[in-house]
Amino acid sequence: MTRVSITSTVLAAGLIAAALLAGCGGDDMAATPGRAPARRTAVTDDGTAITFAAGSPGLLQLSSTVVRKRTATIPVIAPARVVAAVVPGSAAGERLVLFDSPDVTSLYSQYRQAVANAARADKNLTRVRDMFQNQAATAKDIADGENDAATARAAKAEAEGKLRGLGFDPAEFDRVRPGTAWLMCDVTESQLGDVQKGEDVPVRLAAFPDARFHGRADAVGEVIDPVSRTVKVRVSMPNPGGHVFPGMFARVDFGDPISGVVLLPASAIVTVEGSDYAFVQTSDSSFARRQVTLGSSGSQEVIVLKGLGDGERVVTAGAMLLKGLSFGY
């Protein structure tokens, strides 16, 4: 009898424990004290709208600031080198062009010779045609003269093309005044839009770090270097004392003030498939993706030309989190 009583007691205790566990099961398990209920972030409108649940940890990773349209300038610094200097010659009215490279000096000499040859060939052709009219020359003489003139013009065009490829305009060699220095700048493809032909630019020379010089962008190259992705821009500057020599290194700033734009830290911009985006905070927990058009950019800041309105609050930290949610990666 004693053995049966003990077994019944154990069985009853087990049933009571099972009943208690069953009463605590189901949905109430998710509400265990100290454990927060699950929260989800809503991404809608093809990823352009993001809304966090109240108290979401993701909100702690984001910070934003109100932006105002204003006038902004970001330096567009291009490395440069003094490639030529025009100095007075020994004879009155003569000018000499001194280059920083023997190869360019030789090419310039070839160009000058080609110009002289072309002028001589054209003059000879005109003379032969006049002689033919007076029956003093034959049709063969005219044909030979035309061939000589065509060959001379082709040689001139070849030499001119080589100089243009290096950033020089041969037509300007005879117009430039003595006391002028030419600099050649390497402007990156992405910053080429900030360069305007004819604009005044500040110049800093490594040889004179405390001096300020000013030049003018005379010509913008027509070819992009396939390796460095840069374009040659030629800048001329006064060199009245002749203290600026070919071969000196310099830096040229092509940055100009732009009005009515938004200036943001670079961390606020994300790029996807060649397009740029920023995220606008529309409420305490909601954000909207905006495609923007960028102007100048530096290592720390970018100028936004279009896409953001004055007084909007833009995410400046945590944009990469929103990018992942917005685009799904």
C-alpha positions as semicolon CSV with decimal commas, in nm:
position;residue;x (nm);y (nm);z (nm)
1;M;0,000;0,000;0,000
2;T;0,278;0,238;0,083
3;R;0,440;0,178;-0,259
4;V;0,113;0,257;-0,450
5;S;0,060;0,579;-0,256
6;I;0,407;0,710;-0,345
7;T;0,358;0,636;-0,716
8;S;0,021;0,816;-0,721
9;T;0,174;1,116;-0,553
10;V;0,457;1,140;-0,812
11;L;0,211;1,106;-1,100
12;A;-0,010;1,380;-0,965
13;A;0,285;1,613;-0,924
14;G;0,387;1,551;-1,284
15;L;0,039;1,633;-1,415
16;I;0,027;1,956;-1,217
17;A;0,369;2,064;-1,353
18;A;0,260;1,986;-1,709
19;A;-0,054;2,192;-1,662
20;L;0,146;2,486;-1,532
21;L;0,383;2,470;-1,827
22;A;0,092;2,452;-2,069
23;G;-0,061;2,761;-1,913
24;C;0,263;2,955;-1,970
25;G;0,314;2,845;-2,335
26;G;0,192;2,989;-2,670
27;D;0,232;3,358;-2,757
28;D;0,320;3,457;-2,403
29;M;0,664;3,304;-2,448
30;A;0,762;3,600;-2,668
31;A;0,674;3,836;-2,382
32;T;0,925;3,696;-2,135
33;P;1,032;3,974;-1,896
34;G;1,352;4,146;-2,028
35;R;1,295;4,039;-2,389
36;A;1,172;4,310;-2,635
37;P;0,909;4,217;-2,891
38;A;1,030;4,172;-3,251
39;R;1,041;4,493;-3,460
40;R;1,054;4,525;-3,841
41;T;1,171;4,802;-4,075
42;A;0,932;4,885;-4,359
43;V;1,084;4,948;-4,704
44;T;0,824;5,065;-4,958
45;D;0,782;5,248;-5,291
46;D;1,053;5,045;-5,464
47;G;1,299;5,120;-5,186
48;T;1,259;5,496;-5,192
49;A;1,079;5,508;-4,853
50;I;1,219;5,355;-4,533
51;T;1,040;5,356;-4,198
52;F;1,189;5,217;-3,878
53;A;0,976;5,088;-3,589
54;A;0,984;5,306;-3,280
55;G;1,292;5,232;-3,073
56;S;1,465;5,040;-3,354
57;P;1,841;5,000;-3,298
58;G;1,897;5,115;-3,659
59;L;1,791;5,466;-3,566
60;L;2,086;5,490;-3,330
61;Q;2,323;5,454;-3,626
62;L;2,180;5,755;-3,811
63;S;2,235;6,126;-3,771
64;S;2,114;6,411;-3,988
65;T;2,139;6,785;-4,030
66;V;1,928;7,061;-4,183
67;V;2,083;7,192;-4,505
68;R;2,065;7,542;-4,650
69;K;2,135;7,650;-5,005
70;R;2,426;7,890;-5,023
71;T;2,737;7,984;-5,216
72;A;3,004;7,719;-5,186
73;T;3,350;7,662;-5,326
74;I;3,548;7,341;-5,328
75;P;3,909;7,367;-5,445
76;V;3,980;7,182;-5,768
77;I;4,355;7,145;-5,743
78;A;4,544;7,018;-6,045
79;P;4,916;6,941;-6,051
80;A;5,102;7,142;-6,312
81;R;5,443;7,195;-6,462
82;V;5,595;7,497;-6,634
83;V;5,642;7,364;-6,986
84;A;5,753;7,675;-7,171
85;A;5,867;8,035;-7,130
86;V;5,865;8,302;-7,397
87;V;6,164;8,535;-7,370
88;P;6,300;8,822;-7,585
89;G;6,548;8,722;-7,854
90;S;6,883;8,880;-7,931
91;A;6,745;9,077;-8,225
92;A;6,492;9,356;-8,182
93;G;6,138;9,221;-8,184
94;E;6,255;8,859;-8,184
95;R;6,112;8,611;-7,937
96;L;6,230;8,271;-7,826
97;V;6,022;7,985;-7,688
98;L;6,209;7,778;-7,430
99;F;6,061;7,436;-7,354
100;D;6,119;7,203;-7,060
101;S;6,171;6,904;-7,290
102;P;6,428;6,855;-7,568
103;D;6,171;6,644;-7,753
104;V;5,919;6,930;-7,754
105;T;6,194;7,172;-7,859
106;S;6,275;6,945;-8,153
107;L;5,907;6,909;-8,241
108;Y;5,862;7,287;-8,235
109;S;6,160;7,328;-8,466
110;Q;6,010;7,072;-8,703
111;Y;5,683;7,261;-8,698
112;R;5,854;7,592;-8,779
113;Q;6,041;7,426;-9,064
114;A;5,720;7,268;-9,191
115;V;5,545;7,606;-9,186
116;A;5,828;7,760;-9,389
117;N;5,828;7,469;-9,635
118;A;5,452;7,490;-9,682
119;A;5,469;7,865;-9,747
120;R;5,755;7,814;-9,995
121;A;5,568;7,535;-10,175
122;D;5,250;7,742;-10,204
123;K;5,448;8,037;-10,336
124;N;5,622;7,816;-10,591
125;L;5,290;7,668;-10,703
126;T;5,150;8,016;-10,759
127;R;5,461;8,107;-10,962
128;V;5,434;7,793;-11,177
129;R;5,068;7,859;-11,250
130;D;5,150;8,212;-11,360
131;M;5,423;8,075;-11,585
132;F;5,180;7,823;-11,731
133;Q;4,942;8,104;-11,817
134;N;5,228;8,267;-12,009
135;Q;5,325;7,935;-12,169
136;A;5,652;7,928;-11,975
137;A;5,568;7,609;-11,783
138;T;5,406;7,276;-11,866
139;A;5,115;7,088;-11,714
140;K;5,371;6,852;-11,560
141;D;5,532;7,147;-11,382
142;I;5,194;7,235;-11,232
143;A;5,135;6,875;-11,124
144;D;5,477;6,862;-10,959
145;G;5,413;7,192;-10,784
146;E;5,077;7,073;-10,656
147;N;5,233;6,751;-10,523
148;D;5,509;6,946;-10,348
149;A;5,255;7,183;-10,192
150;A;5,034;6,896;-10,075
151;T;5,332;6,715;-9,920
152;A;5,445;7,031;-9,740
153;R;5,097;7,098;-9,606
154;A;5,070;6,738;-9,482
155;A;5,403;6,769;-9,299
156;K;5,284;7,094;-9,142
157;A;4,955;6,933;-9,031
158;E;5,142;6,637;-8,881
159;A;5,373;6,859;-8,676
160;E;5,081;7,075;-8,567
161;G;4,883;6,768;-8,461
162;K;5,170;6,645;-8,246
163;L;5,197;6,980;-8,071
164;R;4,822;6,991;-8,014
165;G;4,840;6,645;-7,864
166;L;5,081;6,786;-7,605
167;G;4,844;7,074;-7,526
168;F;5,001;7,348;-7,739
169;D;4,825;7,562;-7,997
170;P;5,086;7,646;-8,262
171;A;4,884;7,944;-8,381
172;E;4,947;8,114;-8,046
173;F;5,324;8,087;-8,062
174;D;5,350;8,399;-8,278
175;R;5,096;8,596;-8,073
176;V;5,223;8,541;-7,722
177;R;5,428;8,819;-7,571
178;P;5,775;8,781;-7,426
179;G;5,765;8,756;-7,047
180;T;5,502;8,483;-7,046
181;A;5,520;8,136;-6,894
182;W;5,303;7,840;-6,993
183;L;5,194;7,573;-6,748
184;M;5,043;7,236;-6,836
185;C;4,791;7,098;-6,586
186;D;4,656;6,746;-6,551
187;V;4,286;6,775;-6,468
188;T;4,097;6,457;-6,383
189;E;3,806;6,361;-6,605
190;S;3,558;6,398;-6,318
191;Q;3,667;6,758;-6,254
192;L;3,681;6,873;-6,614
193;G;3,340;7,038;-6,579
194;D;3,492;7,285;-6,332
195;V;3,740;7,414;-6,590
196;Q;3,635;7,704;-6,810
197;K;3,847;7,830;-7,096
198;G;3,951;8,190;-7,031
199;E;3,896;8,181;-6,654
200;D;4,147;8,337;-6,415
201;V;4,309;8,087;-6,180
202;P;4,544;8,114;-5,880
203;V;4,879;7,943;-5,918
204;R;5,124;7,822;-5,654
205;L;5,482;7,740;-5,753
206;A;5,685;7,493;-5,548
207;A;5,991;7,714;-5,595
208;F;5,812;8,013;-5,440
209;P;5,577;7,871;-5,174
210;D;5,499;8,209;-5,017
211;A;5,430;8,392;-5,343
212;R;5,092;8,412;-5,515
213;F;5,062;8,404;-5,893
214;H;4,762;8,431;-6,121
215;G;4,718;8,282;-6,464
216;R;4,453;8,220;-6,726
217;A;4,325;7,893;-6,866
218;D;4,403;7,937;-7,236
219;A;4,320;7,595;-7,375
220;V;4,155;7,270;-7,271
221;G;4,281;6,949;-7,429
222;E;4,064;6,742;-7,658
223;V;4,202;6,401;-7,561
224;I;4,166;6,206;-7,234
225;D;4,466;6,003;-7,126
226;P;4,340;5,642;-7,118
227;V;4,563;5,548;-6,824
228;S;4,546;5,847;-6,588
229;R;4,199;5,963;-6,705
230;T;4,323;6,322;-6,712
231;V;4,298;6,606;-6,963
232;K;4,570;6,859;-7,039
233;V;4,482;7,222;-6,962
234;R;4,726;7,496;-7,059
235;V;4,757;7,801;-6,835
236;S;4,951;8,116;-6,919
237;M;5,084;8,353;-6,656
238;P;5,298;8,668;-6,654
239;N;5,669;8,615;-6,606
240;P;5,808;8,967;-6,645
241;G;6,119;8,912;-6,438
242;G;6,199;8,578;-6,598
243;H;6,215;8,405;-6,259
244;V;5,978;8,124;-6,362
245;F;6,169;7,860;-6,554
246;P;6,052;7,567;-6,766
247;G;6,044;7,249;-6,558
248;M;5,922;7,408;-6,234
249;F;5,634;7,236;-6,055
250;A;5,311;7,414;-5,963
251;R;4,952;7,368;-5,847
252;V;4,655;7,537;-6,011
253;D;4,313;7,582;-5,847
254;F;4,019;7,573;-6,090
255;G;3,752;7,589;-5,817
256;D;3,491;7,865;-5,856
257;P;3,216;7,982;-5,617
258;I;2,875;7,834;-5,703
259;S;2,557;7,994;-5,563
260;G;2,231;7,824;-5,469
261;V;2,382;7,485;-5,388
262;V;2,396;7,248;-5,091
263;L;2,729;7,151;-4,936
264;L;2,735;6,806;-4,772
265;P;2,996;6,578;-4,621
266;A;3,102;6,308;-4,865
267;S;2,965;6,044;-4,626
268;A;2,610;6,164;-4,701
269;I;2,627;6,050;-5,064
270;V;2,595;5,691;-5,187
271;T;2,651;5,581;-5,545
272;V;2,473;5,296;-5,720
273;E;2,530;5,207;-6,085
274;G;2,671;5,549;-6,166
275;S;2,392;5,749;-5,999
276;D;2,428;5,948;-5,676
277;Y;2,176;5,948;-5,391
278;A;2,115;6,112;-5,052
279;F;1,857;6,029;-4,785
280;V;1,617;6,290;-4,645
281;Q;1,469;6,243;-4,298
282;T;1,095;6,306;-4,328
283;S;0,999;6,219;-3,967
284;D;1,160;6,083;-3,652
285;S;1,171;5,732;-3,799
286;S;1,109;5,778;-4,174
287;F;1,355;5,847;-4,457
288;A;1,323;5,911;-4,830
289;R;1,581;5,834;-5,098
290;R;1,665;6,119;-5,336
291;Q;1,869;6,110;-5,655
292;V;2,101;6,410;-5,663
293;T;2,324;6,587;-5,913
294;L;2,672;6,663;-5,784
295;G;2,901;6,948;-5,877
296;S;3,253;6,984;-5,743
297;S;3,372;6,739;-5,486
298;G;3,663;6,720;-5,251
299;S;3,794;6,447;-5,025
300;Q;3,564;6,556;-4,740
301;E;3,278;6,755;-4,897
302;V;3,062;6,757;-5,209
303;I;2,845;7,021;-5,374
304;V;2,488;6,912;-5,456
305;L;2,343;7,106;-5,749
306;K;2,000;6,940;-5,773
307;G;1,782;6,702;-5,575
308;L;1,771;6,863;-5,231
309;G;1,559;7,155;-5,110
310;D;1,649;7,436;-4,877
311;G;1,575;7,348;-4,514
312;E;1,549;6,971;-4,560
313;R;1,707;6,738;-4,307
314;V;1,963;6,512;-4,473
315;V;2,129;6,203;-4,329
316;T;2,501;6,271;-4,286
317;A;2,601;5,956;-4,096
318;G;2,465;5,607;-4,152
319;A;2,382;5,651;-4,520
320;M;2,536;5,313;-4,598
321;L;2,280;5,142;-4,372
322;L;1,998;5,313;-4,561
323;K;2,161;5,223;-4,891
324;G;2,154;4,855;-4,798
325;L;1,788;4,872;-4,699
326;S;1,688;5,085;-5,000
327;F;1,861;4,883;-5,269
328;G;1,842;4,544;-5,100
329;Y;2,209;4,483;-5,034
